[in-house]
Amino acid sequence: MPDFVGLAIVKADCMRLKPHSLIHASYVSSALNSQVLRSIASAIIHGVGRPRLNQQEIKALPIPLSPIVEQERIVAEVERLLSLIGQLEKTIKTDLTRANRLRQSILKRAFAGKLVPQDPNDEPASVLLERIHAAKNGQPVQADLRLT
């Protein structure tokens, strides 16, 4: 059994696949998980609540067979690419966390009035909010006509 599978119990809706010695187990796993074989399998899958394939349908899946040396090269490349994908996912997660922290920092600075230089001649936010509230309630709005 390949290392990546771990312990497993074969039971009613499961099947143990033990490849011939001329077939690399990880190669078969990669082939079965490929988009091509998944598409073929999805076309013949049956069952609504628990979709499945029977043993004869699984045996009929066309797994391309190459020499064992080529299979090992394919498995090594698949593992290399999966490792790269794992590293990229980790980098993306780290970058998203960093971006979220940066966003929070920018918002904090913006609401504290520290994001851009402040003009001491600007009216306070409380005065602006009072004018907005008055306008919503249909009260006359006193405009600030200061010239700068």
C-alpha positions as CSV (number, residue, x, y, z in Angstrom):
1,M,0.0,0.0,0.0
2,P,1.4,3.5,-0.8
3,D,2.6,5.6,2.1
4,F,0.1,8.3,1.3
5,V,-2.9,6.1,1.9
6,G,-2.3,5.1,5.5
7,L,-4.3,2.5,7.3
8,A,-7.6,1.5,5.7
9,I,-10.4,-0.9,6.2
10,V,-12.0,-2.5,3.2
11,K,-15.7,-2.8,3.7
12,A,-19.0,-2.9,1.8
13,D,-18.7,0.0,-0.6
14,C,-14.9,-0.1,-0.8
15,M,-12.5,-2.0,-2.9
16,R,-8.9,-2.9,-2.4
17,L,-6.8,-2.5,-5.5
18,K,-3.5,-4.3,-5.4
19,P,-1.5,-3.5,-8.6
20,H,0.6,-6.1,-10.3
21,S,4.4,-5.8,-9.5
22,L,4.8,-4.2,-13.0
23,I,2.6,-1.3,-12.0
24,H,3.6,1.4,-9.5
25,A,0.8,1.9,-6.9
26,S,1.2,5.7,-6.9
27,Y,1.0,5.7,-10.7
28,V,-2.3,3.9,-10.6
29,S,-3.6,6.3,-7.9
30,S,-2.5,9.3,-10.1
31,A,-4.1,7.8,-13.1
32,L,-7.4,7.1,-11.3
33,N,-7.4,10.7,-10.0
34,S,-6.6,12.2,-13.4
35,Q,-9.3,14.4,-15.0
36,V,-9.5,12.0,-18.0
37,L,-10.3,9.0,-15.9
38,R,-12.6,11.0,-13.6
39,S,-14.6,12.1,-16.7
40,I,-14.9,8.5,-17.9
41,A,-15.9,7.3,-14.5
42,S,-18.5,10.1,-14.0
43,A,-20.1,9.0,-17.3
44,I,-20.7,5.5,-16.0
45,I,-21.3,6.1,-12.3
46,H,-24.6,5.1,-10.9
47,G,-26.6,5.5,-7.7
48,V,-28.2,8.7,-6.4
49,G,-27.6,8.8,-2.7
50,R,-24.3,7.0,-2.9
51,P,-22.8,7.2,-6.4
52,R,-20.5,4.3,-7.2
53,L,-18.9,2.0,-9.7
54,N,-18.9,-1.7,-9.4
55,Q,-15.8,-3.9,-9.7
56,Q,-16.3,-4.7,-13.4
57,E,-16.7,-1.0,-14.3
58,I,-13.5,-0.1,-12.4
59,K,-11.6,-3.0,-14.1
60,A,-12.8,-1.6,-17.5
61,L,-11.3,1.9,-16.8
62,P,-8.6,2.5,-19.4
63,I,-5.4,3.1,-17.4
64,P,-2.5,3.8,-19.7
65,L,0.3,1.4,-19.0
66,S,3.9,2.5,-19.6
67,P,7.2,0.7,-18.5
68,I,7.8,0.7,-14.8
69,V,10.7,3.1,-15.2
70,E,8.5,5.6,-17.0
71,Q,5.8,5.2,-14.3
72,E,8.3,6.0,-11.6
73,R,9.4,9.2,-13.5
74,I,5.7,10.1,-13.9
75,V,5.1,9.5,-10.1
76,A,8.2,11.6,-9.3
77,E,7.0,14.4,-11.4
78,V,3.4,14.3,-10.0
79,E,4.9,14.3,-6.5
80,R,7.2,17.2,-7.3
81,L,4.2,19.2,-8.8
82,L,2.0,18.4,-5.8
83,S,4.7,19.5,-3.5
84,L,5.0,22.8,-5.5
85,I,1.3,23.2,-5.3
86,G,1.5,22.7,-1.5
87,Q,4.2,25.3,-1.2
88,L,2.2,27.8,-3.4
89,E,-0.9,27.2,-1.3
90,K,1.1,27.9,1.9
91,T,2.5,31.1,0.3
92,I,-0.9,32.2,-0.8
93,K,-2.4,31.6,2.7
94,T,0.5,33.6,4.2
95,D,0.1,36.4,1.7
96,L,-3.7,36.6,2.3
97,T,-3.1,36.8,6.1
98,R,-0.6,39.5,5.5
99,A,-2.9,41.4,3.2
100,N,-5.8,41.2,5.7
101,R,-3.5,42.5,8.4
102,L,-2.4,45.3,6.1
103,R,-6.0,46.2,5.3
104,Q,-6.9,46.3,8.9
105,S,-3.9,48.5,9.6
106,I,-4.8,50.9,6.8
107,L,-8.4,51.1,8.0
108,K,-7.2,51.8,11.5
109,R,-4.9,54.6,10.4
110,A,-7.6,56.0,8.1
111,F,-10.2,56.2,10.8
112,A,-7.7,57.6,13.2
113,G,-6.9,60.4,10.7
114,K,-3.3,59.3,10.2
115,L,-3.5,58.0,6.7
116,V,-3.1,61.4,5.0
117,P,-2.0,64.8,6.3
118,Q,-5.0,66.5,8.0
119,D,-6.0,70.1,7.1
120,P,-6.7,72.0,10.4
121,N,-9.2,74.2,8.5
122,D,-11.4,71.2,7.7
123,E,-14.6,71.0,9.7
124,P,-14.8,68.3,12.3
125,A,-16.6,65.1,11.4
126,S,-19.2,65.7,14.1
127,V,-20.3,68.9,12.3
128,L,-20.4,67.1,8.9
129,L,-22.5,64.4,10.5
130,E,-24.9,67.0,12.0
131,R,-25.4,68.5,8.6
132,I,-26.0,65.1,7.0
133,H,-28.5,64.3,9.7
134,A,-30.3,67.6,9.3
135,A,-30.5,67.2,5.5
136,K,-32.1,63.7,6.0
137,N,-34.7,65.1,8.3
138,G,-35.6,67.9,5.9
139,Q,-34.1,70.7,8.0
140,P,-32.4,73.6,6.4
141,V,-28.7,72.9,6.0
142,Q,-26.2,75.6,6.8
143,A,-23.4,75.3,4.3
144,D,-19.8,76.0,5.3
145,L,-18.9,78.8,2.9
146,R,-15.3,79.4,4.1
147,L,-13.0,80.2,1.3
148,T,-9.5,78.7,1.5
